């Protein structure tokens, strides 16, 4: 599998994890995937050559680096974005131990990513979400909604929220000049933390590529 193919597989896995994925007509899979990736690429082209930390300074976004593990209930975060026009809050909190754990996983896989680069990757991802909020234009709202409830004449529609994550990941990848769609590093972490085997990872990627090839 080429890097381009793998990157598409990773984006596809993000789409597959959406809460309303099972309600998306199969004929529309490519529509959501392609438009989400394009949204990320378009936003990245707007800031081509810009340093992500300069973008934070220019937009008044506070960066906080904390020593906590980012564990809330059973979910572990590496970064959190807070935005409120009413309270004038623009803040991204980074959890250093979680970021260092990701860096170690990359190193064990032969990828030399300094902690500063790991931080920039997460800052870029959260900056895309800042743009969505600040411009009042989340990616999902620009695309067709999906009917997720149908009871007689009653219909309820939902946005495909995963498109926002896909766009943010693609934005992050392009802005940072990464070979891999950023969730690739998460899969390395899953393997090196013992939560997934190398074989399970490879089989998942191969199966997902087969699904994409049939679209």
For each residue, the residues with C-beta under 8 A, 3 or more apart:
1: 5 6 9 205 206 209
2: 5 6
3: 6 7 179 180
4: 7 8
5: 1 2 8 9 209
6: 1 2 3 9 10 180 181 184 205
7: 3 4 10 11 173 180 181 184
8: 4 5 11 12 33 212
9: 1 5 6 12 13 205 208 209 212
10: 6 7 13 14 169 180 181 183 184 187
11: 7 8 14 15 33 36 37 166 169 170 181
12: 8 9 15 16 33 208 211 212
13: 9 10 16 17 183 204 208
14: 10 11 17 18 162 165 166 169 183
15: 11 12 18 21 29 32 33 36 160 162 163 166
16: 12 13 21 208
17: 13 14 21 162
18: 14 15 21 24 160 161 162
19: 158 161
20: 23 24 146 148 158 160
21: 15 16 17 18 24 160 162
22:
23: 20 146 147 148 158
24: 18 20 21 28 29 32 146 160
25: 28
26: 29 215
27:
28: 24 25 31 32 144
29: 15 24 26 32 33 215
30: 33 34 215
31: 28 34 35 143 144
32: 15 24 28 29 35 36 143 160 162 163
33: 8 11 12 15 29 30 36 37 166
34: 30 31 37 38
35: 31 32 38 39 139 142 143 163
36: 11 15 32 33 39 40 139 143 162 163 164 166 167 170
37: 11 33 34 40 41 166 167 170
38: 34 35 41 42
39: 35 36 42 43 139 142 163 167 170
40: 36 37 43 44 128 166 167 168 169 170 171 172 173 174
41: 37 38 44 45 170 171 174
42: 38 39 45 46
43: 39 40 46 47 128 131 167 171
44: 40 41 47 48 170 171 174 175
45: 41 42 48 174
46: 42 43
47: 43 44 50 55 175
48: 44 45
49:
50: 47 54 55 175
51: 54 55
52: 55 56 120 123 124 127 175 176
53: 56 57 63 120 123
54: 50 51 57 58
55: 47 50 51 52 58 59 127
56: 52 53 59 61 63 92 123 127
57: 53 54 60 61
58: 54 55
59: 55 56 90 127 130 134
60: 57 90
61: 56 57 90 91 92 127 130
62: 90 91 92
63: 53 56 91 92 94 123
64: 91 92 93 94
65: 93 94 96 119
66: 70 93 94 95 96
67: 95 96 97
68: 71 95 97
69: 76 95 97 98
70: 66 76 77 78 80 95 97 98
71: 68 74 75 76 77
72: 75 76 77
73:
74: 71
75: 71 72
76: 69 70 71 72 98
77: 70 71 72 80 95 98
78: 70 94 95 98 99 102 122
79: 92 93 94 95 122 123 125 126
80: 70 77 92 93
81: 91 92 126 129 130
82: 89 90 91 92 93
83: 89 90 91 129 130 133 134
84: 87 88 89
85: 88
86:
87: 84
88: 84 85
89: 82 83 84
90: 59 60 61 62 82 83 130
91: 61 62 63 64 81 82 83
92: 56 61 62 63 64 79 80 81 82 122 123 126
93: 64 65 66 79 80 82
94: 63 64 65 66 78 79 99 119 122 123
95: 66 67 68 69 70 77 78 79 98 99
96: 65 66 67 99 100
97: 67 68 69 70 100 101
98: 69 70 76 77 78 95 101 102
99: 78 94 95 96 102 103 115 118 119 122
100: 96 97 103 104 115
101: 97 98 104 105 189 193
102: 78 98 99 105 106 118 185 186 189
103: 99 100 106 107 113 114 115 118
104: 100 101 107 108 192
105: 101 102 108 109 185 188 189 191 192 193
106: 102 103 109 111 112 113 118 185 188
107: 103 104 110 111 112 113
108: 104 105 188 192
109: 105 106 188 191 192
110: 107
111: 106 107 185 188
112: 106 107
113: 103 106 107 117 118 185
114: 103 117 118
115: 99 100 103 118 119
116: 119 120
117: 113 114 120 121 176
118: 99 102 103 106 113 114 115 121 122
119: 65 94 99 115 116 122 123
120: 52 53 116 117 123 124 176
121: 117 118 124 125 172 176 178 182 185
122: 78 79 92 94 99 118 119 125 126
123: 52 53 56 63 79 92 94 119 120 126 127
124: 52 120 121 127 128 171 172 175 176
125: 79 121 122 128 129 168 169 171 172 182
126: 79 81 92 122 123 129 130 168
127: 52 55 56 59 61 123 124 130 131 171
128: 40 43 124 125 131 132 167 168 171 172
129: 81 83 125 126 132 133 164 168
130: 59 61 81 83 90 126 127 133 134
131: 43 127 128 134 135
132: 128 129 135 137 138 139 164
133: 83 129 130 136 138
134: 59 83 130 131
135: 131 132
136: 133
137: 132 141 142
138: 132 133 141 142 159 164
139: 35 36 39 132 142 143 163 164 166 167
140: 143 159 160 161 163 164
141: 137 138 159
142: 35 39 137 138 139
143: 31 32 35 36 139 140 159 160 163
144: 28 31
145: 157 158 159 160
146: 20 23 24 157 158 159 160
147: 23 150 155 156 157
148: 20 23 156 157 158
149: 154 155 156
150: 147 154 155 156
151: 154
152:
153:
154: 149 150 151
155: 147 149 150
156: 147 148 149 150
157: 145 146 147 148
158: 19 20 23 145 146 148
159: 138 140 141 143 145 146 163
160: 15 18 20 21 24 32 140 143 145 146 163
161: 18 19 140 164 165
162: 14 15 17 18 21 32 36 165 166
163: 15 32 35 36 39 139 140 143 159 160 166 167
164: 36 129 132 138 139 140 161 167 168
165: 14 161 162 168 169
166: 11 14 15 33 36 37 40 139 162 163 169 170
167: 36 37 39 40 43 128 139 163 164 170 171
168: 40 125 126 128 129 164 165 171 172
169: 10 11 14 40 125 165 166 172 173 181 182 183
170: 11 36 37 39 40 41 44 166 167 173 174 181
171: 40 41 43 44 124 125 127 128 167 168 174 175
172: 40 121 124 125 128 168 169 175 176 178 182
173: 7 40 169 170 176 178 180 181 182
174: 40 41 44 45 170 171 177
175: 44 47 50 52 124 171 172
176: 52 117 120 121 124 172 173
177: 174
178: 121 172 173 181 182
179: 3
180: 3 6 7 10 173 184 185
181: 6 7 10 11 169 170 173 178 184
182: 121 125 169 172 173 178 185 186
183: 10 13 14 169 186 187
184: 6 7 10 180 181 187 188
185: 102 105 106 111 113 121 180 182 188 189
186: 102 182 183 189 190
187: 10 183 184 190 191 196 201
188: 105 106 108 109 111 184 185 191 192
189: 101 102 105 185 186 192 193
190: 186 187 193 195 196 201
191: 105 109 187 188 194 195 196 197 198 201
192: 104 105 108 109 188 189
193: 101 105 189 190
194: 191
195: 190 191
196: 187 190 191 200 201
197: 191 200 201
198: 191 201 202
199: 202 203
200: 196 197 203 204
201: 187 190 191 196 197 198 204 205
202: 198 199 205 206
203: 199 200 206 207
204: 13 200 201 207 208
205: 1 6 9 201 202 208 209
206: 1 202 203 209 210
207: 203 204 210 211
208: 9 12 13 16 204 205 211 212
209: 1 5 9 205 206 212 213
210: 206 207 213 214
211: 12 207 208 214 215
212: 8 9 12 208 209 215
213: 209 210
214: 210 211
215: 26 29 30 211 212
